[in-house]
Amino acid sequence: VSQGGGASTIALPPDKIPSLLLATLKVALSNRDIGASLRVASALSERLPSSIKKQAPLRQSEDVIYSPTNEGCRILQVHVDDDETFYTVRFGDGRERQTVAAKLQRDSSEVDAPFKALGDQIAELRDASTDATPSAAWLATKVVRRLGASDGVFREVAVDALCSGDSTHVRALAATGTASERALSTLTGDAGSCRFVAQTLEGYSLTDATCRRAADVMARGLSLHSDAQRAAALACAAQVLRSDASRVVPFETVATALQTACAFLLKEEGSPAYVSALDCAEACIVELSRRNEGRKIDLDAAALTPLLDANPRLAACVADVLGICGACGSPKTDQGVLLRAVVDLDVGEDDPLISRAFDACMAIVSASLPALKRRPVDKCIDGPCSAYLKKHQAEPASLLACWALHRLCVSRAAEARRWGAAARPRDAERARSLVVDVLKETPVAKALSIVAREGFGDETNPDSTLKVKVASRARTVTAQYERDECLIEMVLSYDPAFPFRSVSVSFGLHQGIDEKKARRWALRLRAAAETTTAKRAVLDWRKDVDLEFDGVEPCPVCYGVLHPKSKKLPHLECATCHNKFHASCLAEWFQKSHKHTCVVCQTEFVAVKAPRRSYSERRPASSDDDVPPPPPVAAPAPPPAPPAALYDEDELD
């Protein structure tokens, strides 16, 4: 009996095995000789057919039908766990799911097994044994399933066994396809409940009611105190946020989970709390990115900033967190500088952090550029950094640099172009190769998609029309301007190595506009496209053209009417030729030419002074005209202005 006795070896008539099995389970469920009875019952159950229907086993790479949704799918992998076999299947839209053979259908010959009635008898016996131990209840559950009792019977038996505390066998409950509301309703929010929810949600979809219950267990678990309990709660939160239950989790609960996870990220690397915290933080980041609510989370960013210099996966997660909550501090390694620059994308144009980030990127990828060209780095590079790095496991530092370079090229195109012009030729060429061969031209594709998605708003002029067309494959943005029977078409062409190569601008169709003026407008548009986005450049160019049609002469230095930064009109007029200039354009001309002459007439530049208004013109209107105005107080003469005062400080580049 201690080894199962003769139950597994003695020759028994097949018609006697059901009655022997039923009697043995009755002994086990009555809590008498439990160990021996279970061994005998297990051996006897192996001698009976194992399912209600017999068919050839499902094989890997076989196309089948997923019966709950009647969808076609393919078996990717077969898993064997004790007596249960599970399958990983992939649907046509790329979704993957774990399921069991009972949910997969195919054309095959099937016959009924002869012991379904015995399975129902054992299930009824199990229901009547309210004081049975979990191990006995679980064995009865397995036997019921093997003998082919109805799904409804097995579902109730499995839920009862799990509610009695045997949560280690949660897969069998999930395999029935049921939403285990009865099991979840008994949970209290302790560490055991969190572990149960984490196991239940792994790989299975649940109903709305079960999702809400799982989210409630997650929220209650985050308030636990000990490190071990909170680690279990974080593992539960990660599973909930990756499952269908994430749709019912409030924003505040996600924020609490992220705050708790970040506190545990400072724990010792490799500890259970650290691993659970990293997994939970990544799940929170992906969920917040999916929701895209734009709400900030209050977090101590200063404590996390030093972690940017840690291992790449942790650094990627921390960079995403700091992007949500705000950053501070100064990283030391190239990796930290890269991620800090990505987090602080709203720093000033001349901030040295951006230039240091491009230098760091080239330093990291210089040795691994040939290997990177063979990897699909461009996949999911638009998502959160932690999710991207988790998908690509090999060469994490180089892949991290590629992700940061993509973000910088999209958000800091003008700075990237300036860095490429000032960098060593070898580094500039390596950057162009990285964009074309590794990132697969994703920066230019992203820039064009932003233009196509955002459009050009409501900035319209009733006297003119502007039509813009984006051609992603040709990498062009075509702007067509029409006014007073005049029409001109400008084409902005992007190089595959954008932003490390300049945008070229050409004019196409031009009716009623001479070629000299069209060429000047093209130069103006090209200058604007070098320093800003395509959308902003086209809108500024349109305002320039509108003003020219209204009679405002352009600045002879930059060929534009509006200054690209201050948005002011040319206001410094030459006393000789009466051409008007932007102050900063004229100052730049003086500096580069090393002389103080007019750009057009080449005479000594003397600005026309604006006429001073009389006191009667300047004083406000008074209702009492009989009272004479007080005499003006003489002001001290101002000191002479130096030549550098020709321009306004807010116009300087």
Rosetta blueprint (number, residue, H / E / L):
1 V L
2 S L
3 Q L
4 G L
5 G H
6 G H
7 A H
8 S L
9 T L
10 I L
11 A L
12 L L
13 P L
14 P L
15 D L
16 K L
17 I H
18 P H
19 S H
20 L H
21 L H
22 L H
23 A H
24 T H
25 L H
26 K H
27 V H
28 A H
29 L H
30 S L
31 N L
32 R L
33 D L
34 I H
35 G H
36 A H
37 S H
38 L H
39 R H
40 V H
41 A H
42 S H
43 A H
44 L H
45 S H
46 E L
47 R L
48 L L
49 P L
50 S L
51 S L
52 I L
53 K E
54 K E
55 Q L
56 A L
57 P L
58 L L
59 R L
60 Q L
61 S L
62 E L
63 D E
64 V E
65 I E
66 Y E
67 S L
68 P L
69 T L
70 N L
71 E E
72 G E
73 C E
74 R E
75 I E
76 L E
77 Q E
78 V E
79 H E
80 V E
81 D E
82 D L
83 D L
84 E E
85 T E
86 F E
87 Y E
88 T E
89 V E
90 R E
91 F E
92 G L
93 D L
94 G L
95 R L
96 E E
97 R E
98 Q E
99 T E
100 V E
101 A H
102 A H
103 K H
104 L E
105 Q E
106 R L
107 D L
108 S L
109 S L
110 E L
111 V E
112 D E
113 A L
114 P L
115 F L
116 K H
117 A H
118 L H
119 G H
120 D H
121 Q H
122 I H
123 A H
124 E H
125 L H
126 R H
127 D H
128 A H
129 S L
130 T L
131 D L
132 A L
133 T L
134 P H
135 S H
136 A H
137 A H
138 W H
139 L H
140 A H
141 T H
142 K H
143 V H
144 V H
145 R H
146 R H
147 L H
148 G L
149 A L
150 S L
151 D H
152 G H
153 V H
154 F H
155 R H
156 E H
157 V H
158 A H
159 V H
160 D H
161 A H
162 L H
163 C H
164 S L
165 G L
166 D L
167 S H
168 T H
169 H H
170 V H
171 R H
172 A H
173 L H
174 A H
175 A H
176 T L
177 G L
178 T L
179 A L
180 S L
181 E H
182 R H
183 A H
184 L H
185 S H
186 T L
187 L L
188 T L
189 G L
190 D L
191 A H
192 G H
193 S H
194 C H
195 R H
196 F H
197 V H
198 A H
199 Q H
200 T H
201 L H
202 E L
203 G L
204 Y L
205 S L
206 L L
207 T L
208 D H
209 A H
210 T H
211 C H
212 R H
213 R H
214 A H
215 A H
216 D H
217 V H
218 M H
219 A H
220 R H
221 G H
222 L L
223 S L
224 L L
225 H L
226 S L
227 D H
228 A H
229 Q H
230 R H
231 A H
232 A H
233 A H
234 L H
235 A H
236 C H
237 A H
238 A H
239 Q H
240 V H
241 L H
242 R H
243 S L
244 D H
245 A H
246 S H
247 R H
248 V H
249 V L
250 P L
251 F H
252 E H
253 T H
254 V H
255 A H
256 T H
257 A H
258 L H
259 Q H
260 T H
261 A H
262 C H
263 A H
264 F H
265 L H
266 L L
267 K L
268 E L
269 E L
270 G L
271 S L
272 P H
273 A H
274 Y H
275 V H
276 S H
277 A H
278 L H
279 D H
280 C H
281 A H
282 E H
283 A H
284 C H
285 I H
286 V H
287 E H
288 L H
289 S H
290 R H
291 R H
292 N L
293 E L
294 G L
295 R L
296 K L
297 I L
298 D L
299 L L
300 D L
301 A H
302 A H
303 A H
304 L H
305 T H
306 P H
307 L H
308 L H
309 D H
310 A L
311 N L
312 P H
313 R H
314 L H
315 A H
316 A H
317 C H
318 V H
319 A H
320 D H
321 V H
322 L H
323 G H
324 I H
325 C H
326 G L
327 A L
328 C L
329 G L
330 S L
331 P L
332 K L
333 T L
334 D H
335 Q H
336 G H
337 V H
338 L H
339 L H
340 R H
341 A H
342 V H
343 V H
344 D L
345 L L
346 D L
347 V L
348 G L
349 E L
350 D L
351 D L
352 P H
353 L H
354 I H
355 S H
356 R H
357 A H
358 F H
359 D H
360 A H
361 C H
362 M H
363 A H
364 I H
365 V H
366 S L
367 A L
368 S L
369 L H
370 P H
371 A H
372 L H
373 K L
374 R L
375 R L
376 P L
377 V L
378 D L
379 K L
380 C L
381 I L
382 D L
383 G L
384 P L
385 C H
386 S H
387 A H
388 Y H
389 L H
390 K H
391 K H
392 H L
393 Q L
394 A L
395 E L
396 P H
397 A H
398 S H
399 L H
400 L H
401 A H
402 C H
403 W H
404 A H
405 L H
406 H H
407 R H
408 L H
409 C H
410 V H
411 S H
412 R L
413 A H
414 A H
415 E H
416 A H
417 R H
418 R H
419 W H
420 G H
421 A H
422 A H
423 A L
424 R L
425 P H
426 R H
427 D H
428 A H
429 E H
430 R H
431 A H
432 R H
433 S H
434 L H
435 V H
436 V H
437 D H
438 V H
439 L L
440 K L
441 E L
442 T H
443 P H
444 V H
445 A H
446 K H
447 A H
448 L H
449 S H
450 I H
451 V H
452 A H
453 R H
454 E H
455 G L
456 F L
457 G L
458 D L
459 E L
460 T L
461 N E
462 P L
463 D L
464 S E
465 T E
466 L E
467 K E
468 V E
469 K E
470 V E
471 A E
472 S L
473 R L
474 A L
475 R L
476 T E
477 V E
478 T E
479 A E
480 Q E
481 Y E
482 E E
483 R E
484 D L
485 E L
486 C E
487 L E
488 I E
489 E E
490 M E
491 V E
492 L E
493 S E
494 Y L
495 D L
496 P L
497 A L
498 F L
499 P L
500 F L
501 R L
502 S L
503 V L
504 S E
505 V E
506 S E
507 F E
508 G E
509 L E
510 H E
511 Q E
512 G L
513 I L
514 D L
515 E H
516 K H
517 K H
518 A H
519 R H
520 R H
521 W H
522 A H
523 L H
524 R H
525 L H
526 R H
527 A H
528 A H
529 A H
530 E H
531 T H
532 T L
533 T L
534 A H
535 K H
536 R H
537 A H
538 V H
539 L H
540 D H
541 W H
542 R H
543 K H
544 D H
545 V H
546 D H
547 L H
548 E H
549 F H
550 D L
551 G L
552 V L
553 E L
554 P L
555 C L
556 P L
557 V L
558 C L
559 Y L
560 G L
561 V L
562 L L
563 H L
564 P L
565 K L
566 S L
567 K L
568 K L
569 L L
570 P L
571 H L
572 L E
573 E E
574 C E
575 A L
576 T L
577 C L
578 H L
579 N L
580 K E
581 F E
582 H L
583 A H
584 S H
585 C H
586 L H
587 A H
588 E H
589 W H
590 F H
591 Q H
592 K H
593 S H
594 H L
595 K L
596 H L
597 T E
598 C L
599 V L
600 V L
601 C L
602 Q L
603 T L
604 E E
605 F L
606 V L
607 A E
608 V L
609 K L
610 A L
611 P L
612 R L
613 R L
614 S L
615 Y H
616 S H
617 E H
618 R H
619 R L
620 P L
621 A L
622 S L
623 S L
624 D L
625 D L
626 D L
627 V L
628 P L
629 P L
630 P L
631 P L
632 P L
633 V L
634 A L
635 A L
636 P L
637 A L
638 P L
639 P L
640 P L
641 A L
642 P L
643 P H
644 A H
645 A H
646 L H
647 Y L
648 D L
649 E H
650 D H
651 E H
652 L L
653 D L
